[in-house]
């Protein structure tokens, strides 16, 4: 087991309890999405997996390998080129310049931005900046990728394009990933499993397996199988919301 949450509760000094008794397991090689309403603790759980926060009670366990974290914003340094941003974590880790640049150029090639290596963030579109951010994580060869709503601010066409590129990455060089999103179609398209969170305090109320081939076939989004899987996830979200209202 690469990642496990064991009865995780996270409360804050203002009295807010973001998560309550949430448990899950993720095996090596799985790509799992966290889906739920705003404020249900999805990003809080992701931060605890990364070691950026700690549970109030319970525990979060993961392997000792490198972790790549892709934030909601690309968080690129504006004065550095795309190549300079991707090189940076390697140089900070002590990798020699020649090797760092070779690996960074390879990562930019993977995300389709080799021709934009010398462009600064202001010269790139929002989708391209996010691809640079993914390359910056990819270059570190992490054992675990964490994605915190990285495509949420993008238009639908760009979002679908980046979903496809991420799926291609998983198909060609499989990795373990956790992806936070509000989008049910995005979660179904990308994931091997979808974990559904209830409203705050967040509990995991459903664990749905997505048995679709990878890479995802062209036209998948228009298939009845895809629509049915989206319906199942949406129904789990609706059921959790209704139970929350009934208990209020």
BELTAMO-V571634 format. One record per pair of residues at least 6 apart in sequence whose C-alpha atoms are under 8 Angstrom apart, sorted by the first residue. I is the first residue (numbers start at 1). J is the second residue. Records with the same first field share a line. If there is no record, write none. Layout:
I = J + J
This chain:
1 = 25 + 26 + 27 + 28 + 62
2 = 25 + 26 + 27 + 28 + 61 + 62 + 63
3 = 25 + 26 + 27 + 49 + 60 + 61 + 62 + 63
4 = 23 + 24 + 25 + 26 + 60 + 61 + 62
5 = 22 + 23 + 24 + 25 + 58 + 59 + 60 + 61
6 = 21 + 22 + 23 + 24 + 58 + 59 + 60
7 = 20 + 21 + 22 + 23 + 57 + 58 + 59
8 = 19 + 20 + 21 + 22 + 23 + 55 + 56 + 57 + 58 + 59 + 60
9 = 17 + 18 + 19 + 20 + 21 + 22 + 55 + 56 + 57 + 58
10 = 17 + 18 + 19 + 20 + 54 + 55 + 56 + 57
11 = 17 + 18 + 19 + 55 + 56
12 = 18
17 = 200 + 201
18 = 39 + 40 + 41 + 44 + 200 + 201 + 202
19 = 40 + 41 + 45 + 200 + 201 + 202 + 203
20 = 201 + 202 + 203
21 = 58 + 203
22 = 202 + 203 + 204
23 = 204
24 = 204
26 = 32
27 = 176
28 = 175 + 176
29 = 174 + 175 + 176 + 177
30 = 175 + 176 + 177 + 192 + 193
31 = 175 + 176 + 177 + 178 + 179 + 190 + 191 + 192 + 193
32 = 177 + 178 + 179 + 191 + 192 + 193 + 194 + 195
33 = 178 + 179 + 180 + 181 + 187 + 190 + 191 + 193 + 194 + 195
34 = 42 + 178 + 179 + 180 + 181 + 187 + 194 + 195 + 196 + 197
35 = 42 + 180 + 181 + 182 + 183 + 184 + 187 + 194 + 195 + 196 + 197
36 = 42 + 181 + 182 + 196 + 197 + 198 + 199 + 237
37 = 182 + 197 + 198 + 199
38 = 182 + 199
39 = 199 + 200
40 = 197 + 198 + 199 + 200 + 201 + 202 + 203
41 = 197 + 200 + 201 + 202
42 = 180 + 197 + 202
43 = 148 + 180
44 = 53
46 = 146 + 148 + 178 + 180
47 = 53
48 = 54 + 55 + 60
49 = 60 + 61 + 62
50 = 67 + 69 + 146
65 = 142 + 143 + 144
66 = 140 + 141 + 142 + 143 + 144
67 = 142 + 143 + 144 + 145 + 146
68 = 137 + 138 + 140 + 141 + 142 + 143 + 144 + 145 + 146
69 = 137 + 145 + 146 + 147 + 148
70 = 133 + 134 + 137 + 145 + 146 + 147 + 148 + 150
71 = 147 + 148 + 149 + 150
72 = 147 + 148 + 149 + 150 + 151 + 152
73 = 130 + 150
74 = 129 + 130 + 132 + 133 + 150
75 = 133
76 = 85 + 121 + 129 + 133
77 = 85 + 121
78 = 120 + 121 + 122
79 = 120
80 = 120 + 121
81 = 117 + 118 + 119 + 120 + 121
82 = 116 + 117 + 118 + 119 + 120 + 121 + 132
83 = 101 + 104 + 105 + 108 + 117 + 118
85 = 132 + 136
86 = 104 + 132 + 133 + 135 + 136 + 137 + 139
87 = 100 + 101 + 103 + 104 + 136
89 = 136 + 140
90 = 100 + 139 + 140
91 = 97 + 100
103 = 139
104 = 135 + 136 + 139
105 = 114 + 117
106 = 114
107 = 135 + 136 + 138 + 139
108 = 114 + 117 + 132 + 135
110 = 135 + 169
111 = 131 + 132 + 134 + 135 + 165
113 = 128 + 131 + 132
121 = 129
126 = 154
127 = 151 + 154 + 158 + 159 + 162
130 = 150 + 151
131 = 162
137 = 145
143 = 175 + 176
144 = 175 + 176 + 177 + 178
145 = 175 + 176 + 177 + 178
146 = 177 + 178 + 179
147 = 177 + 178 + 179 + 180
148 = 179 + 180 + 181
149 = 179 + 180 + 181 + 182
151 = 159 + 162
152 = 159 + 181 + 182
160 = 186
163 = 186 + 189 + 190
164 = 216
166 = 190
167 = 190 + 214 + 215 + 216
168 = 214 + 215
170 = 214 + 215
171 = 214 + 215
179 = 187
181 = 187
184 = 230 + 233 + 234
185 = 230
187 = 194
188 = 194 + 210 + 226 + 229 + 230
189 = 216 + 221 + 226
191 = 210
192 = 209 + 210 + 211 + 212
193 = 207 + 208 + 209 + 210
194 = 206 + 207 + 208 + 209 + 210 + 233
195 = 204 + 205 + 206 + 207 + 208
196 = 204 + 205 + 206 + 207 + 233 + 236 + 237
197 = 203 + 204 + 205 + 206 + 237 + 240
198 = 204 + 205 + 237 + 240 + 241 + 244
199 = 240 + 241 + 244
205 = 236 + 240
206 = 236
208 = 233
210 = 229
220 = 226
221 = 227
